[in-house]
């Protein structure tokens, strides 16, 4: 299947959502932001199993899973999650925004001169696959990178940028 199985799900989401309105009305995005808050600060936080929500809704509608399936998850990618929440135009804009912001981040992190030979290049290239996950899962992954990025920053400053 194209795009690791995302293609039929993305097609279904695009077909059934309008240009400026999605069927989920921001529900999965707000749960994504909720995922970043630690349970210490929000003990009543819901589970962040958005992939199972996709499985029980879109996956069940096209026949790849069941409505009562509580075991499996489906990835639809962040842009198509935006389609399901805010419509097709938001999905198209998110493709462009992700591309622009990710490129900006990678060039800032690695510097233009070291894009091809920086030790973090393979990691950042593979991290691009994270955009296939749900928005909340992606944010939780970024939250987990805060300490390593701060450590890299302090090492960089310690060597005065001569790495």
N, C-alpha and C positions, 0 to 999 in steps of 0.2 A: 504494500500500500504506500501511496505517496505520503511523504512527510510523517513517517512512523505512525500512520493511522489517523492523523489529524484531518486529512483531506475530506473524508465524507462527513465528519462532524462539523468542520468549518463550513462546508457547503450547505448543510442543513441550517446552521445558525444564520448564515447570510440570507438564505431563502426566506426564513420565517420572521426576520426582524426588519423593521423599516429603516429608512435613511437616518432618522434622528431619534428613534426610540427603540429600546431593547426590552425584551420580555422580562428580564430580571430586575430592571429599574435600579441598578446600582447595588443590589443585595450582595453579590459575590465580592465586589470591590470593597464594600464596607467591612465585610468579614475578613478580607485580606488585611486591611489596616488593623483590625482587631487582633489579628494573628501576631503582630509585632509586639503588642503589649504583653509583658510577662504576667503569668498567673498570680504572682505576688501582688501586683497592682490591680488585677481584675480576676478575683477568684471564681467568678461565674462565667468566665470566658468559654464560649462554645468551642467544640473541636473544629479544627481547621481542615476538615476533610472535604474540600471543595471538589476534588477529583471524583469523589463518590456522588456528589450532587450532579455533576456533569454526566456521570454514568447512569443515574436514575432518571434523568430528564432527557437530554439530547441522545445519549446512547440508547436508551430504551425506545425513543421515538423512531430511530432508524434501524432498530432490531439487532444491535450488537451487544445489548445487555438487558437486564430486567428491571422493572420498576422497584422491586423489593430487594435488589442486590445491594447488600451492605458490605460486601467483601472487596469488590473491585473499584478501581479508580480509572478515570479517563483524562488525558491531557488534551486541551484544545488550543493552547498557546494564549499568551496575554492579549495580542490584538483581537483574537476571536472572542475572548472573554469580554473585551470592551464592546464588541458587536452585540453580544447577548445582553449587555447592560445598558448601552447607550445608543446603539444603532450602527449601521454600516459606515457612516461618515466618521464616527469616532474610532472605529476599527482601522480605517485607512489612515487617519491622522496618527493613531498610536504606532502603526508600522513606521511612519516617517519619524516620529518623535523618538521612538526606541532606537532607530538607526542613527539619528543625529546625536542623541545623548550618549549612547554607548560608544560611538566613535570618539566623541569629545572626551569621555572618561578614559578610554584606552590610550589616546594620544597624550592626555595629561599625565596619566600614571606612568607610561613608559617613555615618554618624550619622542618627538618625531625622529630624532637621530637613532634611537635604539629600538624602534618597532620590530625590526627583523632579528635582533640578537639579544634582546633583554631576557633574563631568566624567567620572567613572569608571562612572556608572550604565549607559551602553550596553555598556561592556566586560563588566561583571559580569553583565548580563542575557544577553549572548551566551555568556558562559562557562558558563552553565547547560547548554548543549548538550554540554559536555564529559562530563556524566554518561552520555551515550549510548556513550561509549567503554569500553574495558576498564579495569579497576581499575589495572593497571600503567601504562597510557598516561596515565590521569588523574593518577596520582602523579608521573609524569615531567613532566607539564605544570606541576604545582604546584611541583616542584623548580626549574623554569625561571623561576618567578615570584619566587623569594626575593630576588634582587638588585633588581628593580624595586620590590617592596614595601618593602624596606629603604630604598631611595632616597626613595620617597614618605614614609615615616615620618620620615626625617631632614629633609626639606623641611618637612613639617608641624610638626616641633619647632622648626625654624629660624624659622618665621613665628609660633611660639607658638600654633598652632591657629587662626589667623585667616585661613583660606583659604576 
